[in-house]
Amino acid sequence: MTDVALAFLPKPMSIALARILPSHKLPSGLLQTQKFKQICASIQAIGMIEPLSIAPVDRKTGQHCLLDGHLRLEALRSLGHQEAPCLVATNDESYTYNNRVNRLSTVQEHLMIRRAVERGVSPERLARSLCVDVRQITKKMSMLDGICEEAIAMMKDRQFSTEVSSALRKMKPARQVECMQLMVSANNTTISYAQAMLAATAADMLVQGRRPAKRRGASQEQMACMEREMSNLQDQYRMAENTYGEDILNLVVVRGYIVKLLDNAAVRRYLEKREAQVLEQLAQIVRMTSMEL
């Protein structure tokens, strides 16, 4: 069995920033974004966590080509650093392990913040490190309070605003699960959708004393009508979702039967003479389904 070749040297090396050459130019305005400010704040508070990724030194120029970490490099330069820890690639290639990244989900971020606070890191220090208001840290810490376990399980791999949790928290657990099922099925975890679900929730499915604020311009009759329409829409959506696979299978089988039917010369002649409109409809079905397939 052959040994697996390492893509990078095992230990980071400290390289002078003057010897690191960016591989591309950063888009204009990127250094004024919140993301860049967060990186600078994080480096100031706790230092570099993830080393830069660089190619082997070019013997002609004496410089390393930067493979990954352009924003971190600019942040270090803006903060006056002279060196940076770097992972040196064992060969000259543009692939890095950051080419395929799974973004941190909101629930994972919540758990990491809670764990950091439990281990003694203050919310104020976290806020400084992430360059955010301390109130955002507090909201993320308590984000899942009042949310049932079943709903949390459906939220764990998704990104959403803390305001979505605020809307779900006003519902009873059964309604929370129902709303999350609809949001996941529709691939829509936005604040507006969560608030619409809250507005359409019946009074007996709301937590006592947590009625949503009355929308200006909407009468009680209009709200009741919206609740009925939303309930009907949710029922229809679930029915369509449950039967979608079976309906597609039936469509494929029916199309195959119609294709064979129209390939029969005797059947086609009969339809052309007696049922021209039926023949046209069957031919249209074949064309439409073949385009979808």
Residue pairs with C-beta under 8 A, 6 or more apart in sequence:
5 90
6 90
7 89
7 90
7 91
7 95
7 97
8 53
8 87
8 88
8 89
8 90
9 87
9 88
9 90
12 51
12 85
12 86
12 87
13 85
13 86
13 88
14 83
14 84
14 85
14 86
15 52
15 54
15 64
15 83
15 84
15 85
15 86
16 82
16 83
17 73
17 76
17 77
17 81
17 82
17 83
17 84
18 82
19 57
19 62
19 63
19 64
20 52
20 54
20 63
20 64
20 66
20 73
20 84
20 86
21 61
21 63
21 64
21 65
21 66
22 66
22 70
22 73
23 65
23 66
23 67
23 70
23 94
24 70
26 70
26 71
26 74
30 36
30 71
31 74
31 78
34 131
35 71
36 71
36 74
36 75
37 131
38 130
38 131
38 132
39 71
39 72
39 75
40 75
40 78
40 79
40 131
41 128
41 129
41 130
41 131
42 49
42 129
42 130
42 131
43 72
43 75
43 76
43 79
44 79
44 128
45 125
45 128
45 129
46 129
48 72
48 76
48 84
48 85
50 69
50 72
51 69
51 84
51 85
51 86
51 87
52 66
52 68
52 69
52 72
52 73
52 84
52 85
52 86
52 87
53 66
53 67
53 68
53 69
53 86
53 87
53 89
53 96
53 97
53 98
54 64
54 65
54 66
54 67
54 86
54 87
54 88
54 89
55 64
55 65
55 66
55 67
55 88
55 89
55 92
55 93
56 64
56 88
56 89
56 90
56 91
56 92
57 63
57 64
58 64
58 65
64 86
64 88
65 92
66 73
67 89
67 94
67 96
68 96
68 97
68 98
72 84
73 84
76 84
89 96
103 159
104 112
105 156
105 157
105 158
105 159
106 140
106 143
106 155
106 158
106 159
106 160
106 162
107 144
107 152
107 155
107 156
107 157
107 158
108 156
109 140
110 140
110 141
110 143
110 144
113 126
113 137
113 140
113 141
114 141
116 126
117 123
117 126
117 141
123 134
123 137
123 138
123 141
124 134
126 137
127 133
127 134
127 136
127 137
130 137
136 162
139 162
140 162
143 162
143 165
144 152
144 165
145 169
146 169
146 207
147 155
147 165
147 168
147 169
147 176
148 173
148 176
148 177
150 173
150 176
150 177
150 180
151 168
151 173
151 176
151 177
151 179
151 180
154 177
154 180
154 181
154 184
155 180
155 189
158 184
158 189
159 189
160 189
160 190
161 190
161 191
163 191
163 194
164 189
164 190
164 191
164 194
167 191
167 194
167 195
167 197
167 198
168 176
168 179
168 180
168 194
168 198
169 207
169 210
170 198
170 206
170 207
170 210
170 211
170 212
171 179
171 198
171 201
171 205
171 206
171 207
172 205
172 206
172 207
174 205
175 201
175 205
175 206
178 234
179 194
179 197
179 201
182 197
182 234
182 237
182 238
183 189
183 193
183 194
183 197
185 237
185 241
186 193
186 237
195 212
196 230
197 230
198 212
199 212
199 215
199 223
199 226
199 227
200 226
200 227
200 230
200 231
201 212
201 227
202 227
202 231
203 211
206 212
214 223
215 223
218 226
251 289
252 289
252 293
254 285
255 285
255 286
255 289
255 290
258 282
258 285
258 286
259 286
261 267
261 282
262 268
262 279
262 282
262 283
262 286
268 279
271 278
271 279
271 282
272 279
